[in-house]
Amino acid sequence: MMIMAPMRGYTDRVFREVWSRHFSGIDEAVAPFISLQQAKDLSLKILGDLAKKEAGSIPVIPQILGNHPAAFVSLACRLEDMGFSELNWNLGCPFPMVAKKAKGSGLLCFPDRIDAFLEEVCSLSPLRVSVKIRLGRHSKDEMGAVLSVLNRYPLHRVILHPRIGVQMYEGRPDLKAFQDFLHGARHPLVYNGDIWSRDDFYALSSCFPSLGSWMLGRGLLADPFLPERIRGGFGEKNKDELNRFILFYNDLEAAYQKKLSGPSHLLARMKGWWDCFYGSFEGGDLLFKKIRKLQRLDLFQKEVQAFFDSRPEWLPSRAGGWVDPALGSAEGRGEGRL
Ligand SMILES: Cc1cc2nc3c(=O)[nH]c(=O)nc-3n(C[C@H](O)[C@H](O)[C@H](O)COP(=O)(O)O)c2cc1C
């Protein structure tokens, strides 16, 4: 199973729907988190980003960030009415502003609080509960206590991004620690982290052949074809990445134009997208330098159009080859299961 990662500011409903009109290979998407603050007065705007099945039929799993079990349960009740069956708890957000309030990865050094939270929500939530975690906040040594707590509850799944919170996105995922967690975990486990290419995926699935679920984040944003490449469906209809990408990009911009109010919001949003996309194109870095500074939407659109008209080369993934094949021997080598 391939899952689209939640990425606040990116994988919102607009993106999920447009992406699934142009690409394939994703079975489920975890939506970016709703904070418990927002959950207190759930407006239609917040819930409007969620629909159980979206265009293209990607089933969506909502996610919550916070540490009040009652708010989790009341959101779960609202979401049950909307037809959802699972609510994911964010225990991985690395940002210091969040962590210092004992939320996201900031809770990983308080296993007792995780225990109390899960005890309440697992008995009262009408939806299945799953968690998305890192290895710890300050050290992977925190993981043992957290794992013992998680193992006591009937979680639907655990998604593990094997970095610690204070690392943010520095260094590489700790595959040895992931493997230790896998050996001790009672629940179905999902791997998440630094899958930038088909090669990354196959090296990882060779390390963990028993694993059936994988989550793609930044790799999918940089290369929206990635799930198709991994599943072998890429290019069945059309191998021309640039043409397919341009159709997708124009659709994405048009969809945001409908949703956002005014050109400055659209400009900011599309600049954000180029931060993800530029590395996939020859000369993309130069384009990004130029468009980042532009303050007018029409000038920005002109530059992007001229870039597309120059028929830039699509580059192979920028960060493959980081998985240590030595790990592969520990669980036996496999061909990757989805
Ligand atoms: C801009 C951005 C926003 C993110 N928002 C969320 C979020 O809302 N909820 C969450 O659990 N993780 C969030 N993440 C973390 C990703 O889901 C994922 O765990 C992380 O990027 C590592 O996976 P990757 O290497 O495949 O990108 C976010 C990451 C980024 C870079």
The ligand as a Tripos MOL2 file, in Angstrom:
@<TRIPOS>MOLECULE
LIG
   31    33     1     0     0
SMALL
NO_CHARGES

@<TRIPOS>ATOM
      1 C1          6.0420   21.2890    4.6620 C.3       1 LIG1
      2 C2          5.7530   20.0590    5.4720 C.ar      1 LIG1
      3 C3          4.5280   19.9250    6.0940 C.ar      1 LIG1
      4 C4          4.2450   18.7740    6.8650 C.ar      1 LIG1
      5 N1          3.0210   18.6470    7.4770 N.ar      1 LIG1
      6 C5          2.7530   17.5150    8.1930 C.ar      1 LIG1
      7 C6          1.4780   17.3140    8.8140 C.ar      1 LIG1
      8 O1          0.5440   18.1180    8.7090 O.2       1 LIG1
      9 N2          1.3090   16.1790    9.5480 N.ar      1 LIG1
     10 C7          2.3080   15.2220    9.6780 C.ar      1 LIG1
     11 O2          2.1160   14.2010   10.3410 O.2       1 LIG1
     12 N3          3.4990   15.3900    9.0750 N.ar      1 LIG1
     13 C8          3.7400   16.4870    8.3430 C.ar      1 LIG1
     14 N4          4.9400   16.6080    7.7100 N.ar      1 LIG1
     15 C9          5.8880   15.4840    7.7430 C.3       1 LIG1
     16 C10         5.6780   14.5480    6.5290 C.3       1 LIG1
     17 O3          4.3780   13.9550    6.5630 O.3       1 LIG1
     18 C11         6.7270   13.4230    6.4900 C.3       1 LIG1
     19 O4          6.6500   12.7000    7.6890 O.3       1 LIG1
     20 C12         8.1380   13.9670    6.3290 C.3       1 LIG1
     21 O5          8.2010   14.9340    5.2930 O.3       1 LIG1
     22 C13         9.1320   12.8320    6.0310 C.3       1 LIG1
     23 O6          8.7500   12.1180    4.8900 O.3       1 LIG1
     24 P1          9.4270   12.4060    3.4450 P.3       1 LIG1
     25 O7         10.9020   12.2650    3.6210 O.co2     1 LIG1
     26 O8          8.8310   11.3570    2.5460 O.co2     1 LIG1
     27 O9          9.0620   13.7960    3.0630 O.co2     1 LIG1
     28 C14         5.2360   17.7460    6.9770 C.ar      1 LIG1
     29 C15         6.4700   17.9010    6.3410 C.ar      1 LIG1
     30 C16         6.7450   19.0320    5.5950 C.ar      1 LIG1
     31 C17         8.0910   19.1580    4.9220 C.3       1 LIG1
@<TRIPOS>BOND
     1     1     2 1
     2     2     3 ar
     3     2    30 ar
     4     3     4 ar
     5     4     5 ar
     6     4    28 ar
     7     5     6 ar
     8     6     7 ar
     9     6    13 1
    10     7     8 2
    11     7     9 ar
    12     9    10 ar
    13    10    11 2
    14    10    12 ar
    15    12    13 ar
    16    13    14 ar
    17    14    15 1
    18    14    28 ar
    19    15    16 1
    20    16    17 1
    21    16    18 1
    22    18    19 1
    23    18    20 1
    24    20    21 1
    25    20    22 1
    26    22    23 1
    27    23    24 1
    28    24    25 2
    29    24    26 1
    30    24    27 1
    31    28    29 ar
    32    29    30 ar
    33    30    31 1
@<TRIPOS>SUBSTRUCTURE
     1 LIG1         1 GROUP 0 **** ****
